[in-house]
């Protein structure tokens, strides 16, 4: 296949893509963030993500308290890890 023949999206595909972008923008404005995790789009509360523990700092993760999220559909692959956990000490009661 020639490169010039790739990426020729239909008008409907472009419209659908714009709709997704608009909805993601609205989610972000409402206090959420959207991540690609494995083969899923996941929506987290932005405030919760401010207290997430990066996986490269494995000694500070609270593995008893995963961040709650919404599944926003399947994707092919994000190339990212699948779970987020709060930093130790952020959750003080059940």
trRosetta pair geometry for C-beta under 8 A, 3 or more apart (Angstrom, degrees):
i j d omega theta_ij theta_ji phi_ij phi_ji
1 5 5.6 -120 -174 75 89 119
1 6 6.3 92 138 -61 123 95
2 5 4.7 86 66 4 86 104
2 6 7.7 -149 99 -15 49 84
3 6 5.7 -52 -156 21 42 114
5 8 6.8 -51 -174 -12 47 125
9 13 4.2 -124 -172 88 101 128
9 14 5.3 122 116 -53 127 84
9 17 7.6 -12 -176 -12 158 138
10 13 4.6 100 52 3 77 101
10 14 7.2 -142 94 -2 43 85
11 14 5.8 -54 -151 37 33 112
11 15 6.3 37 150 -22 65 106
12 15 5.5 -53 -147 35 34 114
12 16 6.3 34 155 -19 66 105
13 16 5.8 -52 -146 37 31 111
13 17 6.4 34 153 -21 63 106
14 17 5.7 -54 -149 35 31 114
14 18 6.5 32 153 -19 64 105
15 18 5.8 -56 -152 35 30 111
15 19 6.5 34 150 -22 64 104
16 19 5.5 -51 -150 32 34 115
16 20 6.6 35 152 -19 65 101
17 20 5.8 -52 -152 33 33 111
17 21 6.5 33 150 -18 65 105
18 21 5.6 -53 -148 37 34 113
18 22 6.4 37 152 -22 66 104
19 22 5.7 -52 -149 34 31 112
19 23 6.4 27 155 -15 64 107
20 23 5.8 -59 -149 39 31 109
20 24 6.3 30 154 -18 66 106
21 24 5.8 -53 -145 37 30 110
21 25 6.4 34 154 -21 63 106
22 25 5.7 -56 -152 36 30 114
22 26 6.5 30 151 -18 64 105
23 26 5.5 -50 -147 36 35 112
23 27 6.4 40 151 -21 65 102
24 27 5.5 -49 -149 34 34 115
24 28 6.5 36 152 -20 65 103
24 34 5.4 -71 -141 7 102 155
25 28 5.7 -53 -150 34 31 112
25 29 6.5 29 153 -16 64 106
26 29 5.7 -54 -146 38 33 111
26 30 6.3 31 154 -20 64 109
27 30 5.7 -63 -151 37 30 111
27 32 4.4 -62 170 71 89 122
27 33 7.8 155 128 -84 104 11
27 34 6.1 71 97 -47 143 110
27 43 6.1 -95 -169 -133 140 126
28 32 6.4 -94 -87 73 32 67
28 33 6.5 54 -112 -100 79 53
28 34 7.3 -75 -64 -2 89 96
28 46 7.8 80 -149 -64 60 128
31 45 6.3 -3 138 -152 96 77
31 46 5.3 -123 -176 22 57 110
31 47 6.9 -6 -177 -15 107 96
32 43 5.1 5 178 -176 132 102
32 44 6.6 148 -159 77 76 37
32 45 6.1 -61 -106 -106 66 38
32 46 6.2 -160 -120 -31 10 85
33 43 7.3 159 78 -153 37 58
33 44 5.4 -21 60 64 88 89
33 45 7.8 34 16 132 82 11
33 46 5.0 105 -27 -90 102 77
33 49 5.5 -28 37 -5 139 160
34 41 6.0 -4 -172 -176 104 102
34 42 7.3 155 -154 80 55 41
34 43 5.5 -24 -99 -99 72 73
34 72 6.6 -36 -134 27 108 161
35 41 7.4 156 81 -158 39 55
35 42 5.2 -22 65 64 90 91
35 43 7.9 168 21 -86 71 26
35 44 6.6 18 3 0 115 113
35 78 7.5 66 157 -161 71 160
35 80 6.9 -100 171 92 104 161
36 40 7.6 158 -156 85 51 41
36 41 6.1 -35 -99 -101 60 63
36 42 7.8 139 -114 18 12 79
36 75 5.8 -58 -134 56 105 156
36 78 2.8 169 136 -112 109 129
36 79 7.6 36 111 35 123 67
36 80 5.7 123 95 20 79 124
37 40 5.4 -22 70 68 86 90
37 41 7.7 126 23 -122 76 15
37 42 4.8 5 12 2 125 127
37 78 5.9 -6 -38 40 10 152
37 80 5.7 -76 -111 90 47 110
37 81 7.0 -28 -144 102 86 41
37 82 4.9 101 169 -131 104 48
37 83 7.6 99 -163 -49 136 30
38 77 7.3 -60 174 -137 39 62
38 78 6.3 15 32 32 13 105
38 80 7.1 -90 -35 74 41 69
38 81 7.7 -6 -50 173 82 21
38 82 4.4 19 -31 -92 120 101
39 74 5.8 1 146 -156 92 85
39 75 5.9 -160 -168 67 50 62
39 76 6.8 -73 -134 152 88 14
39 77 5.8 -31 -92 -90 76 53
39 78 7.3 -159 -79 -3 26 85
40 71 5.7 -60 -168 -141 128 92
40 72 7.6 120 171 48 81 63
40 73 7.2 162 -151 92 66 32
40 74 6.1 -49 -100 -108 60 50
40 75 6.7 149 -113 19 7 86
40 78 7.9 -53 54 -15 43 126
40 82 7.9 68 36 -137 111 90
41 71 7.4 103 74 -172 61 52
41 72 3.9 -65 102 75 107 103
41 73 5.2 13 34 59 113 77
41 74 7.7 -128 4 -67 82 4
41 75 5.6 92 -44 -28 86 116
42 69 4.4 17 -179 161 109 143
42 70 6.9 149 -160 72 59 45
42 71 6.3 -34 -104 -104 70 48
42 72 6.6 179 -95 12 15 94
43 69 6.0 150 69 -168 46 83
43 70 4.3 -15 55 57 106 100
43 71 8.0 -115 16 -33 85 6
43 72 5.2 90 -29 -42 104 121
44 48 5.6 -119 173 75 101 117
44 49 5.0 102 115 -55 134 107
44 52 7.9 8 172 -55 159 136
44 67 5.7 17 -134 144 121 134
44 68 7.8 137 -129 86 73 49
44 69 5.0 -42 -81 -104 74 98
44 84 6.9 -3 -95 47 151 152
45 48 4.2 84 69 4 97 107
45 49 7.0 -171 89 -9 51 84
45 67 7.9 -146 38 -171 84 109
45 68 7.7 31 1 73 106 89
46 49 5.6 -56 -150 36 35 113
46 50 6.8 46 150 -30 65 97
47 50 5.7 -44 -157 19 35 117
47 51 7.6 11 152 0 59 102
48 51 6.3 -75 -166 45 38 97
48 52 6.9 60 140 -51 70 92
48 67 5.0 126 152 -141 127 113
48 68 7.2 -114 -125 43 170 74
48 86 7.6 -81 -167 -88 84 96
49 52 5.0 -24 -149 -8 48 122
49 67 7.1 58 -77 -139 59 161
49 84 7.2 -26 -114 169 74 160
51 86 5.5 5 126 -142 104 87
51 87 5.6 -111 178 16 76 101
51 90 4.7 119 176 -131 133 156
52 67 6.0 -32 -95 -44 104 141
52 84 4.6 -33 -141 -179 129 117
52 85 7.0 111 -151 69 74 33
52 86 6.6 -79 -107 -102 43 40
52 87 7.2 109 154 -33 11 80
53 57 6.1 -112 -180 79 93 104
53 60 5.3 -162 -143 103 133 92
53 61 4.4 -172 90 -97 146 73
53 62 7.1 135 -7 11 139 72
53 84 7.8 150 46 -173 60 72
53 85 5.5 -31 42 85 108 83
53 86 6.5 63 -13 143 99 20
53 87 4.3 133 -70 -85 101 65
53 88 7.5 46 -72 -13 149 65
54 57 5.3 73 72 16 88 97
55 58 6.5 19 -177 -79 55 80
55 61 7.5 20 -112 -67 50 142
55 81 5.8 67 -35 19 159 166
57 60 5.0 -10 137 31 108 112
57 61 7.4 143 99 -42 74 86
58 61 6.0 -43 -156 3 44 118
60 87 5.6 -12 148 -148 107 83
60 88 5.3 -122 -169 10 61 104
61 85 4.5 70 -169 84 103 133
61 86 7.8 122 -158 76 61 37
61 87 7.2 -75 -109 -116 40 40
61 88 6.8 64 97 -42 8 86
62 65 4.8 -1 119 39 116 101
62 85 5.6 -170 65 162 60 108
62 86 4.8 -24 50 78 123 84
62 87 6.5 54 -7 121 104 16
62 88 4.7 146 -64 -92 90 53
62 89 7.5 -154 -64 6 128 41
62 90 6.8 -134 2 37 148 92
62 91 6.1 168 141 28 161 111
63 66 7.9 12 -161 -61 44 78
63 85 5.7 -37 -95 -128 44 157
64 91 7.6 -134 88 75 100 143
65 85 6.5 108 82 -159 62 81
65 86 4.8 -24 101 26 115 119
65 90 7.7 -146 91 76 146 98
65 91 4.5 149 -65 -7 172 159
66 83 5.7 -64 -135 -167 121 110
66 84 6.7 108 -163 76 76 53
66 85 5.5 -59 -105 -97 55 71
66 86 7.9 -177 -125 -7 11 79
67 84 4.5 -14 23 91 124 107
67 85 6.9 -154 -16 -101 80 19
67 86 6.5 128 -65 -53 80 77
69 84 7.7 95 -44 36 129 113
75 78 6.2 71 85 -55 135 86
86 90 4.5 -123 170 62 119 131
86 91 5.5 103 82 -22 156 103
87 90 5.0 92 64 -25 79 119
89 92 7.3 17 -174 -77 49 83
91 94 8.0 52 165 -84 112 44
